[in-house]
Amino acid sequence: MTVRHLPMRIPRVTGRRALGAITAGLLAAGGLGVSAQAAPAAARTPAPAPAVSGHEELALTPPMGFNNWNSTHCRDEFDESMVKGIADLFVERGLKDAGYEYVNLDDCWALPERDADGQLVPDPERFPNGIKAVADYVHSKGLKFGIYTSAGTKTCSSIGFPGALGHEYSDARQFADWGVDYLKYDNCNNQGVDAKQRYTTMRDALAATGRPIVYSICEWGQNKPWEWAGDLGQLWRTTGDISDSWSSMSSIMKANLALAPYAHPGGWNDPDMLEVGNGGMTDTEYRTHFSMWSIMAAPLLIGSDLRTAPESAFEILTNDEVIAVDQDPLGKQGEVVSSQDGRWVVSKEMADGSRAVALFNESSRAQRIETTAKAVGLPKARGYTMRDLWKHSDTNTTGRIAATVPAHGTVLLRVEADGKWAQHPPALDVAADGGAVTEAGRTERITSEVTDLGGTAAHSVRVALTGPEGWRITPRSATSARALKPGGTLATDWDVTVPEGTSAGDRDLTLTVEHRTPSGARLTSAAPVTVRVGVPLPAGESALSDADPLSASNGWGPVERDRSVGESGAGDGGPITIGGTTFSKGLGVHAPSSVEYYLGGACTEVTARAGVDDESGDRGSVVFEVWADGSRAASTGTVTHADTARALSADVSGADVVRLVVTDAGDGMDYDHADWADLRVTCA
């Protein structure tokens, strides 16, 4: 556990700003400054895993297990019963067989004071039988046990449990005597002592016990631990805390992607725990979370309470083909091949010479993402076998790798040059030109394309486009082909009519393709097609907060209408207040944030009074930007908590869509509660 966002009323040291320090200068408009034409990864023969010695032998692949913090914090449900229950579920639900082995405690397991001998004392209400008894129970299941403390005088909890600063050797001895196998060592209340010095002392204290203990350096990335922690521990945090939201997860992921060269067997970049199953994201987003952590060779520490987690969480967490990407013995972290307009390609070299390839769609609508075998680092070959690790199916390709990926989704593939590629059916690229904005009652023309990417023909190809109830979809050209030769395309025009009364927002249609393999089997594949529905704004001047947005994303909690963003729940903010001035209308957001509205070419100006809400106290710094059809129309520059509301005016003449963006000003997102106060638009 490191310090989280949590209510602004509690003054706390935070690790959030570490994220901004890492990403500043790395994340350009396309992400990490890597263009879609980035140089391909060099093709090379399978390399042996690097030799390791000493402490590195503890974690030759990224640790897998559980930590309670994301699901319980310091609440009463964190106790001996929970920990034992998790160990039971590891065995009963196949998690142990899937590779998860550590059951780890986070903060709040101890009493606030040491005993007369300076020893740590387990909380007798939470752990009435002591920590050793819990460790023994975990070990009896064939699992390993982990514990938490901080490299400071106190831990990160606002209660302030004893930290290990000045007690490293005695605490390490206690941990070893209890049977601890894993130590998470946090960064709060560190008294300004040099980070490398603090973490070196505990490294030496653990070594002195003679017990092999995995050492997790939770320094939040503040002092670039990837440059020095490999000599001390087995994993090191690269960012501030994760939270159970798309914005948090994706921003942390992008920061960690930049650090691929530092990962190796026995030493791992740690972008924090998994949120899968906690309920703040969709299953599509959780699959992206798990896919990207795996391709980054990140530790896989479950952060949900498995006793109450939905079945979908177990399905994600136990996908053995995705786990195999994370646990590959070569120990490479995936590298960014390209990133443009929210379309990411990440390639990870595997020990058997194949490549794991993630096609990740950061945007809020479905997008087609394409790369090649050469670009991801594979040698030239006549054909390749391409394994979809979520569908568990094989296809062949002559070198093109492409898929239409749903909003916030990831297609995870394993691709290899394979002499037996022709025994698999051809890969079909299923795509359509969605993304245009239309209105209720209007008919739009959409063209779909099905392309054979393989070296063998696809037979008896049929295509269908379906949508929500009430939508009228009519084909205007051929919807079938007797065969598609390699490289051949079936293009179909569709007239799509949006029902009257449809509200603003993105809607996904489904493009479904069936074809027959040479053996006679029928295969079905599908891809989303996003149609954006806009509602015209009234003539004259009006408050944008009264209109429904096309899309909205927020760094913390939902975007709020006519209120500040408050905390993580809907409607929990207060009146929009900047520098003591209260505004009745506007949007409350939290960086990073993006809100889009449909203008339909009929509006001329957007105005606002922009600033950091007073609820942030003496923290928060952001930048407000207005984008009109992909061009930046206005920007405030950096605005801090100390500034009064800043006037902003943007010319949006002729634009179909206006996008209101708030960034973290490059210093991390902590307490970045931002207000688009008195937000107005003028339309004809």
C-alpha positions as CSV (number, residue, x, y, z in Angstrom):
1,M,0.0,0.0,0.0
2,T,1.2,3.5,-0.8
3,V,-0.7,6.6,-0.3
4,R,-3.8,6.8,-2.3
5,H,-6.0,9.7,-3.6
6,L,-8.5,9.4,-0.7
7,P,-10.4,12.4,0.7
8,M,-8.7,15.7,0.4
9,R,-9.4,16.6,4.0
10,I,-6.7,14.2,5.2
11,P,-3.3,15.7,4.7
12,R,-0.9,13.0,3.5
13,V,2.4,12.5,1.8
14,T,1.6,11.0,-1.6
15,G,3.3,9.0,-4.3
16,R,1.0,10.2,-7.0
17,R,3.3,12.8,-8.4
18,A,5.8,10.1,-9.2
19,L,3.6,9.2,-12.2
20,G,3.8,12.6,-13.7
21,A,7.6,12.8,-13.2
22,I,8.0,9.6,-15.2
23,T,5.5,10.4,-18.0
24,A,6.5,14.1,-18.5
25,G,8.5,14.3,-21.6
26,L,7.8,10.6,-22.5
27,L,4.1,10.7,-23.4
28,A,3.8,12.8,-26.5
29,A,0.5,13.2,-28.3
30,G,0.8,9.7,-29.8
31,G,2.2,8.3,-26.5
32,L,5.8,7.9,-25.4
33,G,6.8,9.9,-28.5
34,V,6.7,6.7,-30.7
35,S,5.2,7.1,-34.1
36,A,3.3,4.5,-36.1
37,Q,6.3,4.2,-38.3
38,A,8.7,3.4,-35.5
39,A,11.6,1.3,-36.4
40,P,10.8,-2.4,-36.2
41,A,12.2,-4.5,-33.4
42,A,15.2,-6.4,-34.6
43,A,14.5,-10.0,-35.6
44,R,16.8,-12.4,-33.8
45,T,17.0,-16.0,-32.9
46,P,15.8,-17.1,-29.5
47,A,18.1,-15.8,-26.7
48,P,18.9,-17.7,-23.5
49,A,17.7,-16.2,-20.3
50,P,20.4,-13.9,-18.7
51,A,22.5,-15.5,-16.0
52,V,21.4,-14.5,-12.5
53,S,23.0,-15.0,-9.1
54,G,22.4,-14.2,-5.5
55,H,19.2,-12.5,-4.6
56,E,17.9,-12.5,-8.2
57,E,17.4,-16.2,-8.0
58,L,14.3,-15.5,-5.8
59,A,12.1,-14.3,-8.7
60,L,13.2,-15.6,-12.0
61,T,9.7,-14.8,-13.3
62,P,7.4,-12.0,-12.0
63,P,5.9,-12.8,-8.7
64,M,2.2,-13.9,-8.7
65,G,-0.1,-13.8,-5.8
66,F,-2.5,-11.6,-3.8
67,N,-2.5,-8.4,-1.7
68,N,-5.5,-7.2,0.2
69,W,-5.0,-3.4,0.0
70,N,-7.0,-2.6,-3.2
71,S,-10.1,-4.3,-1.9
72,T,-10.0,-3.8,1.9
73,H,-7.7,-0.9,2.8
74,C,-7.8,-0.9,6.6
75,R,-11.4,-1.9,7.0
76,D,-12.6,-4.5,9.4
77,E,-12.8,-7.3,6.8
78,F,-9.0,-7.4,6.6
79,D,-8.3,-10.1,9.2
80,E,-7.1,-13.6,9.7
81,S,-10.3,-15.1,8.4
82,M,-9.9,-13.3,5.1
83,V,-6.3,-14.2,4.6
84,K,-7.0,-17.9,5.2
85,G,-10.0,-17.7,2.9
86,I,-7.9,-16.4,0.1
87,A,-5.4,-19.2,0.6
88,D,-8.3,-21.7,0.4
89,L,-9.6,-20.1,-2.8
90,F,-6.1,-20.2,-4.4
91,V,-6.3,-24.0,-4.1
92,E,-10.1,-24.5,-4.7
93,R,-10.4,-22.2,-7.7
94,G,-7.2,-23.2,-9.6
95,L,-5.3,-20.1,-8.9
96,K,-2.4,-22.1,-7.3
97,D,-2.3,-24.3,-10.3
98,A,-2.3,-21.3,-12.6
99,G,0.9,-20.0,-10.8
100,Y,-0.3,-17.7,-8.1
101,E,1.7,-18.5,-4.9
102,Y,2.0,-15.4,-2.6
103,V,-0.7,-14.5,-0.1
104,N,0.4,-11.1,1.1
105,L,-0.7,-8.7,3.9
106,D,-0.7,-5.0,3.4
107,D,-0.8,-2.2,6.0
108,C,-2.8,-2.2,9.2
109,W,-1.8,-5.7,10.4
110,A,0.0,-4.4,13.5
111,L,-0.8,-2.4,16.6
112,P,0.1,1.4,16.4
113,E,2.9,1.0,19.0
114,R,5.8,-1.5,19.4
115,D,6.2,-3.4,22.7
116,A,8.6,-2.6,25.5
117,D,11.4,-4.5,23.6
118,G,10.8,-2.6,20.4
119,Q,9.1,-5.5,18.7
120,L,6.2,-5.3,16.3
121,V,2.9,-6.5,17.7
122,P,0.2,-8.0,15.5
123,D,-3.3,-6.6,16.0
124,P,-4.9,-9.1,18.4
125,E,-8.4,-8.4,17.0
126,R,-7.5,-8.9,13.4
127,F,-4.9,-11.7,14.0
128,P,-5.8,-13.3,17.3
129,N,-3.4,-16.2,16.7
130,G,-0.5,-14.0,15.6
131,I,1.2,-13.7,12.2
132,K,3.2,-16.9,12.4
133,A,0.0,-19.0,12.7
134,V,-1.4,-17.3,9.5
135,A,1.9,-17.9,7.7
136,D,1.8,-21.5,8.8
137,Y,-1.7,-21.9,7.4
138,V,-0.7,-20.4,4.1
139,H,2.4,-22.6,3.9
140,S,0.2,-25.7,4.7
141,K,-1.6,-25.0,1.4
142,G,1.7,-25.1,-0.5
143,L,1.7,-21.4,-0.9
144,K,4.0,-18.5,0.3
145,F,3.3,-15.7,2.7
146,G,4.1,-12.0,2.5
147,I,4.0,-9.0,4.8
148,Y,4.2,-5.1,4.6
149,T,6.0,-2.3,6.3
150,S,7.4,1.1,5.3
151,A,10.9,2.5,5.0
152,G,10.0,5.3,7.4
153,T,9.1,5.9,11.0
154,K,5.4,5.1,10.3
155,T,3.5,3.3,7.6
156,C,1.3,5.0,5.1
157,S,-2.0,4.6,6.9
158,S,-3.3,7.8,8.5
159,I,-3.4,5.8,11.8
160,G,0.4,5.5,11.5
161,F,1.6,2.0,12.3
162,P,5.2,1.4,13.1
163,G,7.6,1.7,10.2
164,A,11.0,0.0,10.0
165,L,13.3,3.0,9.7
166,G,15.9,2.4,12.5
167,H,14.5,-1.1,13.2
168,E,15.4,-2.8,10.0
169,Y,17.4,-5.7,11.5
170,S,15.0,-6.5,14.3
171,D,12.0,-6.3,12.0
172,A,13.6,-8.5,9.4
173,R,14.4,-11.0,12.1
174,Q,10.8,-11.0,13.2
175,F,9.6,-11.5,9.7
176,A,11.9,-14.4,9.1
177,D,10.9,-16.0,12.4
178,W,7.3,-15.8,11.4
179,G,8.0,-17.5,8.1
180,V,7.6,-14.5,5.8
181,D,8.6,-15.2,2.1
182,Y,7.9,-11.7,0.6
183,L,8.3,-8.2,2.0
184,K,6.6,-5.1,0.5
185,Y,8.6,-2.1,1.7
186,D,6.8,1.2,1.3
187,N,8.0,4.9,1.2
188,C,6.0,6.9,3.7
189,N,7.3,9.0,6.6
190,N,10.9,8.5,5.5
191,Q,12.3,11.6,7.2
192,G,14.1,12.6,4.0
193,V,16.7,9.8,4.3
194,D,18.2,8.9,0.9
195,A,16.0,6.3,-0.8
196,K,18.8,4.1,-1.9
197,Q,20.3,4.1,1.6
198,R,17.0,3.2,3.2
199,Y,16.3,0.3,0.8
200,T,19.9,-0.9,1.0
201,T,19.7,-1.2,4.7
202,M,16.6,-3.4,4.6
203,R,18.2,-5.5,1.8
204,D,21.1,-6.2,4.1
205,A,18.8,-6.9,7.1
206,L,16.8,-9.4,5.1
207,A,20.0,-11.1,3.9
208,A,21.3,-11.3,7.5
209,T,18.3,-13.5,8.4
210,G,19.4,-16.2,6.1
211,R,15.8,-16.7,4.9
212,P,15.1,-16.2,1.2
213,I,12.6,-13.3,1.1
214,V,11.4,-11.6,-2.1
215,Y,12.0,-7.9,-1.6
216,S,9.4,-5.5,-3.2
217,I,10.7,-1.9,-3.2
218,C,7.6,0.3,-3.1
219,E,9.3,3.6,-3.7
220,W,6.7,4.9,-6.2
221,G,9.3,5.7,-8.9
222,Q,10.3,8.9,-7.2
223,N,14.0,8.4,-7.5
224,K,14.1,6.2,-10.6
225,P,14.5,2.9,-8.8
226,W,14.7,1.1,-12.1
227,E,18.2,2.5,-12.4
228,W,19.5,1.1,-9.0
229,A,17.0,-1.2,-7.3
230,G,18.1,-4.2,-9.4
231,D,21.0,-4.5,-7.1
232,L,18.8,-4.6,-4.0
233,G,15.5,-6.3,-4.6
234,Q,13.4,-8.4,-7.1
235,L,10.8,-5.8,-8.0
236,W,10.4,-2.0,-7.7
237,R,7.4,0.2,-8.1
238,T,7.6,2.5,-11.1
239,T,4.6,4.7,-10.4
240,G,2.2,6.0,-7.7
241,D,-0.8,3.9,-6.6
242,I,-3.2,2.4,-9.0
243,S,-7.0,2.9,-8.5
244,D,-9.9,0.9,-10.0
245,S,-10.5,3.2,-12.9
246,W,-9.6,3.2,-16.6
247,S,-7.7,6.5,-16.4
248,S,-5.6,5.4,-13.5
249,M,-4.8,2.0,-15.0
250,S,-4.0,3.2,-18.5
251,S,-1.9,6.1,-17.4
252,I,0.2,3.9,-15.1
253,M,0.5,1.3,-17.9
254,K,1.9,3.9,-20.4
255,A,4.4,5.1,-17.8
256,N,5.6,1.6,-17.2
257,L,5.9,0.8,-20.9
258,A,8.7,3.3,-21.2
259,L,10.9,1.2,-18.8
260,A,11.2,-2.0,-20.8
261,P,15.0,-2.1,-20.9
262,Y,15.2,-2.4,-17.1
263,A,13.3,-5.6,-16.6
264,H,15.1,-8.9,-16.4
265,P,14.8,-12.3,-14.7
266,G,15.1,-11.6,-11.0
267,G,14.3,-7.9,-11.4
268,W,10.9,-6.5,-12.5
269,N,9.3,-3.1,-13.1
270,D,6.2,-3.1,-10.9
271,P,3.2,-0.9,-12.0
272,D,1.2,-1.9,-8.9
273,M,-1.4,-4.5,-8.2
274,L,-4.3,-5.8,-10.3
275,E,-7.7,-4.3,-10.0
276,V,-9.5,-7.2,-11.9
277,G,-12.7,-8.0,-10.1
278,N,-13.1,-4.8,-8.0
279,G,-15.9,-3.5,-10.1
280,G,-14.7,-0.1,-11.3
281,M,-14.0,-1.1,-14.9
282,T,-15.7,-3.2,-17.5
283,D,-14.6,-6.8,-18.3
284,T,-13.1,-5.5,-21.5
285,E,-11.0,-3.0,-19.6
286,Y,-10.0,-5.7,-17.1
287,R,-8.9,-8.0,-19.9
288,T,-6.8,-5.1,-21.2
289,H,-5.4,-4.6,-17.7
290,F,-4.4,-8.3,-17.4
291,S,-3.1,-8.4,-21.0
292,M,-0.9,-5.4,-20.7
293,W,0.5,-6.3,-17.2
294,S,1.4,-9.7,-18.7
295,I,3.1,-8.4,-21.8
296,M,5.0,-5.9,-19.6
297,A,6.3,-8.9,-17.5
298,A,4.7,-7.2,-14.5
299,P,4.1,-8.9,-11.1
300,L,0.6,-10.3,-11.1
301,L,-0.8,-9.6,-7.6
302,I,-4.5,-9.9,-7.3
303,G,-6.1,-6.9,-5.6
304,S,-9.7,-8.1,-5.3
305,D,-11.4,-10.0,-2.5
306,L,-11.8,-13.4,-4.2
307,R,-14.5,-14.4,-1.7
308,T,-16.9,-11.9,-3.4
309,A,-15.3,-11.5,-6.9
310,P,-17.5,-12.2,-9.9
311,E,-16.9,-15.3,-12.0
312,S,-15.6,-13.2,-14.9
313,A,-12.7,-12.2,-12.6
314,F,-11.6,-15.8,-12.2
315,E,-11.9,-16.4,-16.0
316,I,-9.6,-13.5,-16.6
317,L,-7.1,-14.2,-13.8
318,T,-6.7,-17.9,-14.7
319,N,-6.2,-17.5,-18.4
320,D,-3.1,-19.8,-18.6
321,E,-2.1,-18.6,-22.1
322,V,-1.9,-15.0,-21.0
323,I,-0.2,-15.9,-17.8
324,A,2.4,-17.8,-19.9
325,V,3.3,-14.5,-21.6
326,D,3.9,-12.9,-18.2
327,Q,5.9,-15.9,-16.9
328,D,8.0,-16.5,-20.0
329,P,11.5,-17.5,-18.8
330,L,13.4,-15.1,-21.2
331,G,12.2,-12.3,-18.9
332,K,11.7,-9.6,-21.5
333,Q,9.3,-6.8,-21.0
334,G,7.2,-5.9,-24.1
335,E,8.3,-2.9,-26.1
336,V,6.2,-0.3,-27.9
337,V,6.3,-0.8,-31.7
338,S,3.9,2.0,-32.5
339,S,1.4,4.3,-30.9
340,Q,-0.7,6.8,-32.8
341,D,-4.2,8.2,-32.2
342,G,-4.8,5.7,-29.3
343,R,-3.7,2.7,-31.4
344,W,-0.9,0.8,-29.6
345,V,1.2,-2.1,-30.7
346,V,3.4,-3.7,-28.1
347,S,5.7,-6.7,-28.8
348,K,7.3,-9.0,-26.3
349,E,10.1,-11.4,-27.3
350,M,9.5,-15.0,-26.0
351,A,12.0,-17.7,-25.1
352,D,10.8,-20.0,-28.0
353,G,11.3,-17.3,-30.6
354,S,7.7,-16.3,-31.0
355,R,6.4,-12.8,-30.2
356,A,3.5,-11.9,-28.0
357,V,1.7,-8.9,-29.6
358,A,-0.8,-6.7,-28.0
359,L,-3.1,-4.5,-30.1
360,F,-4.3,-2.0,-27.5
361,N,-7.0,0.5,-28.2
362,E,-6.8,3.4,-25.8
363,S,-9.6,5.4,-27.4
364,S,-13.3,5.5,-26.4
365,R,-14.5,3.9,-29.7
366,A,-13.6,0.8,-31.8
367,Q,-10.5,1.2,-33.9
368,R,-8.6,-1.0,-36.4
369,I,-5.0,-1.6,-35.4
370,E,-2.5,-3.1,-37.8
371,T,1.2,-4.1,-37.8
372,T,3.4,-6.7,-39.5
373,A,5.5,-9.7,-38.5
374,K,8.6,-7.8,-39.4
375,A,7.7,-4.8,-37.3
376,V,7.2,-6.9,-34.2
377,G,10.6,-8.6,-34.6
378,L,9.8,-11.9,-36.4
379,P,12.1,-13.3,-39.1
380,K,10.9,-13.4,-42.7
381,A,8.9,-16.5,-43.5
382,R,6.3,-17.7,-46.0
383,G,3.7,-17.9,-43.3
384,Y,3.0,-17.5,-39.6
385,T,0.7,-19.1,-37.0
386,M,-1.2,-16.5,-35.0
387,R,-2.7,-17.5,-31.7
388,D,-5.5,-15.4,-30.2
389,L,-4.9,-15.8,-26.4
390,W,-8.4,-14.8,-25.4
391,K,-10.3,-16.7,-28.0
392,H,-7.8,-19.6,-27.8
393,S,-7.9,-20.1,-31.6
394,D,-5.2,-20.3,-34.3
395,T,-5.1,-18.7,-37.7
396,N,-2.5,-18.2,-40.4
397,T,-1.1,-15.0,-41.9
398,T,1.5,-14.1,-44.5
399,G,2.8,-11.3,-42.3
400,R,0.0,-8.8,-41.7
401,I,-1.4,-8.6,-38.2
402,A,-4.6,-6.6,-37.8
403,A,-7.8,-6.5,-35.8
404,T,-10.6,-4.1,-35.1
405,V,-10.3,-3.6,-31.3
406,P,-13.2,-2.4,-29.1
407,A,-13.0,0.8,-27.1
408,H,-10.5,0.3,-24.2
409,G,-9.9,-3.3,-25.5
410,T,-6.8,-5.4,-26.3
411,V,-6.3,-8.2,-28.7
412,L,-3.5,-10.3,-27.4
413,L,-1.7,-12.6,-29.9
414,R,1.2,-15.0,-30.0
415,V,2.8,-15.1,-33.4
416,E,5.5,-17.3,-34.7
417,A,7.1,-18.3,-38.0
418,D,5.8,-21.8,-38.5
419,G,6.3,-24.4,-41.2
420,K,2.9,-25.8,-40.4
421,W,1.0,-22.5,-40.7
422,A,-1.2,-23.8,-43.6
423,Q,-3.0,-26.3,-41.3
424,H,-4.7,-23.4,-39.7
425,P,-7.5,-21.3,-41.3
426,P,-6.6,-17.9,-42.7
427,A,-6.9,-14.8,-40.4
428,L,-9.7,-12.5,-41.6
429,D,-9.4,-8.8,-41.0
430,V,-12.9,-7.6,-40.2
431,A,-13.2,-3.8,-40.3
432,A,-15.6,-1.0,-41.1
433,D,-15.4,2.8,-41.4
434,G,-17.3,3.7,-38.3
435,G,-16.5,6.7,-36.1
436,A,-18.4,9.4,-38.0
437,V,-21.0,11.4,-36.1
438,T,-24.6,11.3,-37.2
439,E,-27.9,12.3,-35.7
440,A,-31.1,10.6,-34.8
441,G,-33.3,10.0,-37.8
442,R,-30.4,10.4,-40.2
443,T,-29.2,7.6,-42.6
444,E,-25.5,7.1,-42.9
445,R,-23.5,4.9,-45.3
446,I,-21.0,2.5,-43.8
447,T,-18.6,0.3,-45.7
448,S,-17.3,-2.9,-44.2
449,E,-14.3,-4.9,-45.5
450,V,-13.4,-8.5,-44.9
451,T,-9.8,-9.3,-46.0
452,D,-8.0,-12.6,-46.1
453,L,-4.6,-12.0,-44.4
454,G,-3.5,-15.6,-44.7
455,G,-1.8,-17.7,-47.3
456,T,-4.8,-20.0,-47.9
457,A,-8.3,-19.1,-49.2
458,A,-11.4,-18.5,-47.0
459,H,-14.5,-20.2,-48.5
460,S,-18.2,-19.4,-48.3
461,V,-17.8,-16.0,-46.7
462,R,-20.9,-14.3,-45.4
463,V,-21.1,-11.0,-43.6
464,A,-23.9,-9.4,-41.5
465,L,-24.2,-6.0,-39.7
466,T,-26.5,-5.8,-36.7
467,G,-27.3,-3.0,-34.2
468,P,-29.4,-2.1,-31.2
469,E,-33.1,-2.6,-31.2
470,G,-34.9,-0.1,-33.5
471,W,-31.9,0.6,-35.8
472,R,-32.5,0.0,-39.5
473,I,-29.5,-1.5,-41.3
474,T,-29.8,-2.4,-45.0
475,P,-27.1,-3.9,-47.2
476,R,-26.5,-2.1,-50.5
477,S,-24.0,-4.4,-52.1
478,A,-22.9,-8.1,-51.9
479,T,-22.8,-9.7,-48.4
480,S,-21.2,-13.0,-49.5
481,A,-18.4,-14.5,-51.6
482,R,-17.8,-18.1,-52.7
483,A,-14.2,-17.6,-51.8
484,L,-11.6,-15.0,-50.8
485,K,-8.2,-15.7,-52.1
486,P,-5.1,-14.6,-50.1
487,G,-5.2,-10.8,-50.0
488,G,-8.8,-10.7,-51.3
489,T,-11.4,-8.4,-49.9
490,L,-15.2,-8.5,-49.7
491,A,-16.5,-4.9,-49.4
492,T,-20.1,-4.3,-48.4
493,D,-22.0,-1.0,-48.3
494,W,-24.6,-0.6,-45.6
495,D,-27.2,2.1,-45.0
496,V,-27.6,2.7,-41.2
497,T,-30.6,4.7,-39.9
498,V,-30.5,5.9,-36.3
499,P,-34.0,5.8,-34.6
500,E,-35.6,9.1,-33.7
501,G,-35.1,10.0,-30.1
502,T,-31.7,8.3,-29.7
503,S,-29.7,10.2,-27.1
504,A,-26.1,11.4,-27.6
505,G,-23.2,9.0,-27.3
506,D,-21.3,6.2,-28.9
507,R,-23.2,3.1,-30.0
508,D,-21.6,-0.1,-31.2
509,L,-22.9,-2.2,-34.1
510,T,-21.6,-5.7,-34.6
511,L,-20.0,-6.8,-37.9
512,T,-20.1,-10.6,-38.0
513,V,-18.3,-12.8,-40.6
514,E,-18.7,-16.5,-41.2
515,H,-16.5,-18.6,-43.4
516,R,-15.7,-22.3,-44.1
517,T,-12.3,-23.8,-43.6
518,P,-10.8,-26.4,-46.1
519,S,-11.9,-29.1,-43.6
520,G,-15.5,-27.9,-43.8
521,A,-15.7,-26.4,-40.4
522,R,-17.5,-23.0,-40.1
523,L,-15.8,-20.3,-38.2
524,T,-17.4,-17.0,-37.0
525,S,-15.6,-13.8,-36.1
526,A,-16.9,-10.4,-35.1
527,A,-15.8,-6.8,-34.8
528,P,-17.5,-3.7,-33.3
529,V,-18.4,-0.8,-35.4
530,T,-18.8,2.5,-33.5
531,V,-21.5,4.9,-34.6
532,R,-21.4,8.3,-32.8
533,V,-24.8,9.8,-32.3
534,G,-25.0,13.5,-31.7
535,V,-27.9,15.8,-30.6
536,P,-27.9,19.3,-32.0
537,L,-27.5,22.1,-29.4
538,P,-30.0,24.9,-29.1
539,A,-29.5,28.2,-31.0
540,G,-28.0,31.0,-29.1
541,E,-25.9,30.8,-26.0
542,S,-26.4,27.8,-23.6
543,A,-24.7,25.9,-20.8
544,L,-22.8,22.9,-22.1
545,S,-23.4,21.1,-18.8
546,D,-27.1,20.9,-19.8
547,A,-26.2,18.8,-22.9
548,D,-25.4,15.1,-23.1
549,P,-21.8,14.5,-24.1
550,L,-20.7,12.2,-26.9
551,S,-18.1,10.7,-24.5
552,A,-16.5,11.4,-21.1
553,S,-13.5,10.0,-19.3
554,N,-12.1,11.1,-16.0
555,G,-9.1,10.5,-13.9
556,W,-11.0,10.1,-10.6
557,G,-14.7,9.4,-10.3
558,P,-17.3,10.5,-12.9
559,V,-17.5,13.8,-14.7
560,E,-20.0,15.9,-12.7
561,R,-22.6,18.4,-14.0
562,D,-22.8,21.7,-12.1
563,R,-20.8,20.3,-9.2
564,S,-17.1,19.6,-8.3
565,V,-15.8,16.1,-8.9
566,G,-15.6,15.4,-5.2
567,E,-14.6,11.8,-4.5
568,S,-15.1,8.6,-6.5
569,G,-18.9,8.4,-6.3
570,A,-21.4,10.1,-8.5
571,G,-22.8,13.4,-7.1
572,D,-20.5,13.5,-4.1
573,G,-18.9,16.8,-4.9
574,G,-19.8,20.3,-3.7
575,P,-20.6,23.6,-5.5
576,I,-18.0,24.5,-8.1
577,T,-15.7,26.9,-6.3
578,I,-12.5,28.5,-7.5
579,G,-10.5,31.0,-5.4
580,G,-13.5,31.5,-3.2
581,T,-15.9,32.2,-6.0
582,T,-18.8,29.8,-6.5
583,F,-20.3,29.1,-9.9
584,S,-23.8,27.5,-10.5
585,K,-23.0,25.9,-13.8
586,G,-20.1,23.9,-15.3
587,L,-18.4,20.6,-15.2
588,G,-16.3,19.1,-12.4
589,V,-13.6,16.9,-13.6
590,H,-10.3,15.4,-12.5
591,A,-7.1,15.1,-14.6
592,P,-6.6,13.4,-16.9
593,S,-10.0,14.1,-18.4
594,S,-11.7,14.3,-21.8
595,V,-15.3,15.3,-22.5
596,E,-16.7,15.5,-26.1
597,Y,-19.8,17.3,-27.3
598,Y,-21.5,17.3,-30.7
599,L,-21.6,20.7,-32.4
600,G,-22.6,19.6,-35.9
601,G,-20.8,22.6,-37.6
602,A,-23.5,25.0,-36.2
603,C,-21.5,26.6,-33.3
604,T,-19.0,29.4,-33.1
605,E,-17.6,29.8,-29.6
606,V,-17.0,27.9,-26.4
607,T,-16.2,29.9,-23.2
608,A,-15.4,29.0,-19.6
609,R,-13.8,30.1,-16.4
610,A,-11.3,27.4,-15.7
611,G,-9.5,26.6,-12.5
612,V,-8.6,24.1,-9.7
613,D,-11.5,23.6,-7.3
614,D,-11.0,24.8,-3.8
615,E,-11.7,21.3,-2.4
616,S,-8.1,20.5,-3.5
617,G,-6.8,22.7,-0.7
618,D,-3.2,23.7,-1.4
619,R,-2.6,21.1,-4.1
620,G,-3.4,20.5,-7.7
621,S,-2.0,21.8,-11.0
622,V,-3.6,21.3,-14.4
623,V,-3.9,22.5,-18.0
624,F,-7.2,23.2,-19.7
625,E,-7.4,22.7,-23.5
626,V,-10.2,23.0,-26.0
627,W,-10.0,20.9,-29.2
628,A,-12.2,21.4,-32.3
629,D,-12.2,18.5,-34.7
630,G,-8.7,17.4,-33.8
631,S,-7.1,20.9,-33.7
632,R,-6.3,22.7,-30.4
633,A,-8.4,25.8,-30.3
634,A,-7.4,27.2,-26.9
635,S,-5.3,26.4,-23.8
636,T,-4.8,28.0,-20.4
637,G,-1.3,26.9,-19.8
638,T,-0.6,25.6,-16.2
639,V,-3.3,26.6,-13.7
640,T,-2.6,25.8,-10.0
641,H,-4.7,25.8,-6.8
642,A,-3.4,29.3,-6.1
643,D,-4.9,30.8,-9.2
644,T,-8.3,32.4,-9.5
645,A,-10.6,31.3,-12.3
646,R,-9.0,31.8,-15.7
647,A,-11.1,33.0,-18.7
648,L,-11.0,30.7,-21.7
649,S,-12.4,31.3,-25.1
650,A,-12.2,29.0,-28.2
651,D,-13.3,29.6,-31.8
652,V,-15.0,26.4,-32.8
653,S,-16.6,27.6,-36.0
654,G,-17.6,24.8,-38.4
655,A,-16.4,22.0,-36.0
656,D,-18.5,18.8,-35.7
657,V,-17.0,17.9,-32.3
658,V,-15.5,19.9,-29.5
659,R,-13.3,18.1,-26.9
660,L,-12.6,19.5,-23.5
661,V,-9.3,18.2,-22.2
662,V,-7.6,18.6,-18.8
663,T,-4.1,17.3,-18.3
664,D,-2.0,17.0,-15.1
665,A,0.5,19.7,-16.2
666,G,3.2,17.0,-16.1
667,D,3.6,16.7,-12.3
668,G,1.2,13.8,-11.6
669,M,-2.6,13.7,-11.1
670,D,-2.9,13.9,-7.3
671,Y,-5.6,16.4,-6.2
672,D,-6.1,17.6,-9.7
673,H,-9.8,18.6,-9.2
674,A,-10.5,20.9,-12.2
675,D,-13.6,22.9,-13.0
676,W,-14.9,24.1,-16.3
677,A,-16.9,26.8,-14.5
678,D,-19.6,28.8,-16.4
679,L,-19.0,26.6,-19.5
680,R,-21.0,28.0,-22.4
681,V,-21.4,27.5,-26.1
682,T,-22.8,29.8,-28.8
683,C,-24.6,28.2,-31.8
684,A,-26.5,29.4,-34.8
